[in-house]
Amino acid sequence: MASSATHVRRYHVFPSFHGPDVRRTFLSHLQHHFASKGITVFKDQEIKRGQTIGLELKQAIRESRVSIVVLSKKYASSSWCLDELVEILKCREACGKIVMTIFYEIDPFHVRKQIGDFGRAFRETCFSKTKKVRLKWSKALTDVANIAGEHSLRWEDEAKMIEKIAADVSNKLNATPSKDFDGMVGMEAHLRKVNAYLHLECDGVKMIGIQGPAGIGKTTIARALFNQLSANFQLKCFIENLKGSYGSDVIDDYGSKLCLQNQLLSKILNEKDMTIDHLGAIKERLLDQKVLIVLDDVDDLEQLDVLAKEPSWFGLGSRIFVTTEDRQILNAHWVNYIYHVGYPSEEEALEILCLSAFQKNSPLVGFEELAKKITNFCGSLPLGLRVVGSSLRRESRHEWERQLSKLETSLDRKIENVLRVGYCKLSKKDQSLFLHIALFFNNETVDHVTTMLADSNLDISNGMKTLADKSLVHISTIGWIKMHRLLQQLGRQLVHEQSDDPGKRQFLVEAEEIRDVLANETGTGSVIGISFDMSKISEFSITGRAFEGMRNLRFLRIYGRYFSKDVTLGISEDMEYLPRLKLLHWDSYPRKRLPQTFRPECLIELRMQFSKREKLWGGIQVGI
């Protein structure tokens, strides 16, 4: 017997059948037609049959392009056939295997319900089997009977039916899917989960959302699904990168709507010079057609209304996929099946980086710790892992170390371009909320942020929902806010772009810039938050007038490994404190009390860990 390795991609068709019913008659004629079309068929004559199907048969099922189940009167009399069927349907669910059915001299209803002669044969086979096995077989028969196929009893000429089956298989094989997604980390699990929503055996029209943050791999998953399912649909199209194709500024632009519809119809019908003059064109042309459509990177509800407003626009059995960062768009369009793409595990993230950097699943010797550090910094975002990994391919350890240091202060341009789009689509107020979280309130609770920003003009409740819906933050069930590290880095970059003069920016987070602003007393009323990591600088003194120009300062955080021995922070007794300060975190505060000028009227939160403070201030203060 040949090894299983010799069967890799060797067979086009795996037939499942009961030999005594069809092998020497119907099946032999069908195989002859397959051979005339160059279609190779797995043949099991040399396999010794036992109580259960072996590894070689399972391998053949997995690696054949199409499985054909020939259901005959005695099919269910064979436990071997039933086990084959279970394995075939398992592959169909896990990876979209094409399964075709032929009901040979049997009513599909008898198969579905396991009644009549077919049912009697099934019950005899089930005798002495466990309940679990009986239920597994019964479900498989019900499921396969729901897959549309050829019924021999409906054909007067069996030869013509065989010709049609051979032609159908040939057409499906001609739609050759690429192997671009083979071996892609985590893809099999993604496809298995999305396939659970598909129910290809059902005739209804289904719209399925694939939602998650930018760079998580939504488009890649959609392309793999499209590749996997295309052979099941005569009409199919993938409309990519719809983001920005239809914004609020053209929401009533009839011409833009026609343009979008024209794009879809031209692609799915393969008519390059098509023109349409009304918005009922998609429904008119596709009403009776079974279609596969992917609408990629949707960022406006109007795009869905224009391209796929209702399931009734498409023929029975159609499947429409929508990828988006914004869950609210899917909810508003009544998309009931939504697959949220989560971050890969630490092990998967490391593997993604290594495949891009080393073209193997694990780090090269000597690069293990560097690879783990970069994986951690990228926060398991597949886009970041692939971009950074590719940039480090064949580079030295020194270059890896340099790149790691660079990542701490700036984003790769490709990553930034993808992440920035989601931010730019926000309203001005929601952009401000995004920056507050990125620069100051990540890993805090919604209640805490609401309290801290109560006197701002921001709509915290709706803003938080918007950021969460657009996958810019994650809010846990108990209200904790989590923003991805690369989005935080984007926030730093956006603030940096506000002005070349750090003292005129909204937030200050770079230690050297903060030191210079305080030392030179160049802070202005634009500054509302300072997060000062003292571990990044050496000896430094804050003068009495350092904060004088920052009349709107609300949030001040000074921290840094409890300050190393090499760091000395001095402050002036007459240092000015601004009355709008709401949050003061000052680790290792160097004096025994706060300055006499401290004005706490608006202060909500005060933390002073590991400080030399013996009391808050001298004299009487009003406001806390």
JOQUI-V128293 format. One record per backbone hydrogen bond with DSSP energy under -1.0 kcal/mol. NH is the residue of the N-H (numbers start at 1). CO is the residue of the C=O. If there is no record, write none. Layout:
nh=NH co=CO
nh=NH co=CO
This chain:
nh=6 co=3
nh=7 co=4
nh=8 co=5
nh=10 co=7
nh=12 co=40
nh=13 co=40
nh=14 co=66
nh=16 co=68
nh=21 co=18
nh=22 co=18
nh=23 co=19
nh=27 co=22
nh=29 co=25
nh=30 co=26
nh=31 co=27
nh=32 co=28
nh=33 co=29
nh=34 co=30
nh=35 co=31
nh=36 co=32
nh=38 co=35
nh=39 co=34
nh=42 co=13
nh=47 co=44
nh=58 co=54
nh=59 co=55
nh=60 co=56
nh=61 co=57
nh=62 co=58
nh=63 co=59
nh=64 co=60
nh=66 co=12
nh=67 co=98
nh=68 co=14
nh=69 co=100
nh=70 co=16
nh=71 co=102
nh=75 co=72
nh=77 co=74
nh=78 co=75
nh=82 co=78
nh=83 co=79
nh=84 co=80
nh=85 co=81
nh=86 co=82
nh=87 co=83
nh=88 co=84
nh=89 co=85
nh=90 co=86
nh=91 co=87
nh=92 co=88
nh=93 co=89
nh=94 co=90
nh=95 co=91
nh=96 co=92
nh=97 co=91
nh=100 co=67
nh=102 co=69
nh=103 co=150
nh=104 co=71
nh=110 co=107
nh=111 co=107
nh=112 co=108
nh=113 co=109
nh=114 co=110
nh=115 co=110
nh=119 co=115
nh=120 co=116
nh=121 co=117
nh=122 co=118
nh=123 co=119
nh=124 co=120
nh=125 co=121
nh=126 co=122
nh=129 co=126
nh=134 co=130
nh=135 co=131
nh=136 co=132
nh=137 co=133
nh=138 co=134
nh=139 co=135
nh=140 co=136
nh=141 co=137
nh=142 co=138
nh=143 co=139
nh=144 co=140
nh=145 co=141
nh=147 co=144
nh=150 co=101
nh=152 co=103
nh=154 co=151
nh=155 co=152
nh=161 co=157
nh=162 co=158
nh=163 co=159
nh=164 co=160
nh=165 co=161
nh=166 co=162
nh=167 co=163
nh=168 co=164
nh=169 co=165
nh=170 co=166
nh=171 co=167
nh=172 co=168
nh=173 co=169
nh=174 co=170
nh=175 co=171
nh=176 co=174
nh=182 co=179
nh=184 co=181
nh=187 co=184
nh=190 co=186
nh=191 co=187
nh=192 co=188
nh=193 co=189
nh=194 co=190
nh=195 co=191
nh=197 co=194
nh=202 co=199
nh=206 co=318
nh=208 co=320
nh=209 co=337
nh=210 co=322
nh=211 co=339
nh=212 co=324
nh=216 co=213
nh=221 co=217
nh=222 co=218
nh=223 co=219
nh=224 co=220
nh=225 co=221
nh=226 co=222
nh=227 co=223
nh=228 co=224
nh=229 co=225
nh=230 co=226
nh=232 co=229
nh=233 co=230
nh=237 co=292
nh=239 co=294
nh=242 co=296
nh=245 co=242
nh=250 co=247
nh=251 co=248
nh=253 co=250
nh=254 co=252
nh=257 co=253
nh=258 co=254
nh=259 co=255
nh=260 co=256
nh=261 co=257
nh=262 co=258
nh=263 co=259
nh=264 co=260
nh=265 co=261
nh=266 co=262
nh=267 co=263
nh=268 co=264
nh=269 co=265
nh=271 co=266
nh=274 co=271
nh=281 co=278
nh=284 co=280
nh=285 co=281
nh=286 co=282
nh=287 co=283
nh=289 co=286
nh=292 co=235
nh=293 co=319
nh=294 co=237
nh=295 co=321
nh=296 co=239
nh=298 co=323
nh=303 co=300
nh=305 co=301
nh=306 co=302
nh=307 co=303
nh=308 co=304
nh=313 co=310
nh=314 co=311
nh=315 co=286
nh=315 co=289
nh=317 co=203
nh=318 co=315
nh=319 co=291
nh=320 co=206
nh=321 co=293
nh=322 co=208
nh=323 co=295
nh=324 co=210
nh=327 co=469
nh=331 co=327
nh=332 co=328
nh=333 co=329
nh=334 co=331
nh=335 co=330
nh=339 co=209
nh=341 co=211
nh=349 co=345
nh=350 co=346
nh=351 co=347
nh=352 co=348
nh=353 co=349
nh=354 co=350
nh=355 co=351
nh=356 co=352
nh=357 co=353
nh=358 co=354
nh=359 co=354
nh=367 co=364
nh=371 co=367
nh=372 co=368
nh=373 co=369
nh=374 co=370
nh=375 co=371
nh=376 co=372
nh=377 co=373
nh=378 co=374
nh=379 co=376
nh=380 co=375
nh=381 co=378
nh=383 co=215
nh=385 co=381
nh=386 co=382
nh=387 co=383
nh=388 co=384
nh=389 co=385
nh=390 co=386
nh=391 co=387
nh=393 co=390
nh=395 co=392
nh=400 co=396
nh=401 co=397
nh=402 co=398
nh=403 co=399
nh=404 co=400
nh=405 co=401
nh=406 co=402
nh=407 co=403
nh=409 co=406
nh=410 co=406
nh=416 co=412
nh=417 co=413
nh=418 co=414
nh=419 co=415
nh=420 co=416
nh=423 co=419
nh=424 co=420
nh=425 co=421
nh=426 co=423
nh=431 co=427
nh=432 co=428
nh=433 co=429
nh=434 co=430
nh=435 co=431
nh=436 co=432
nh=437 co=433
nh=438 co=434
nh=439 co=435
nh=440 co=436
nh=441 co=436
nh=443 co=481
nh=444 co=441
nh=446 co=479
nh=449 co=445
nh=450 co=446
nh=451 co=447
nh=452 co=448
nh=453 co=449
nh=454 co=451
nh=456 co=453
nh=460 co=458
nh=463 co=459
nh=464 co=460
nh=465 co=461
nh=466 co=462
nh=467 co=463
nh=468 co=464
nh=469 co=465
nh=470 co=466
nh=471 co=468
nh=472 co=467
nh=473 co=467
nh=474 co=482
nh=476 co=480
nh=479 co=476
nh=481 co=444
nh=482 co=474
nh=488 co=484
nh=489 co=485
nh=490 co=486
nh=491 co=487
nh=492 co=488
nh=493 co=489
nh=494 co=490
nh=495 co=491
nh=496 co=492
nh=497 co=493
nh=498 co=495
nh=504 co=501
nh=505 co=502
nh=508 co=529
nh=514 co=510
nh=515 co=511
nh=516 co=512
nh=517 co=513
nh=518 co=514
nh=519 co=515
nh=520 co=516
nh=522 co=517
nh=524 co=503
nh=527 co=524
nh=528 co=506
nh=529 co=506
nh=530 co=555
nh=531 co=508
nh=532 co=557
nh=534 co=532
nh=534 co=559
nh=536 co=533
nh=537 co=534
nh=540 co=568
nh=542 co=570
nh=546 co=543
nh=548 co=545
nh=550 co=547
nh=551 co=549
nh=553 co=550
nh=554 co=528
nh=555 co=528
nh=556 co=583
nh=557 co=530
nh=558 co=585
nh=559 co=532
nh=563 co=560
nh=567 co=564
nh=570 co=540
nh=572 co=542
nh=575 co=572
nh=576 co=544
nh=581 co=578
nh=582 co=554
nh=583 co=554
nh=584 co=605
nh=585 co=556
nh=586 co=607
nh=587 co=558
nh=588 co=609
nh=594 co=616
nh=598 co=595
nh=603 co=600
nh=604 co=582
nh=605 co=582
nh=607 co=584
nh=612 co=589
nh=614 co=592
nh=615 co=592
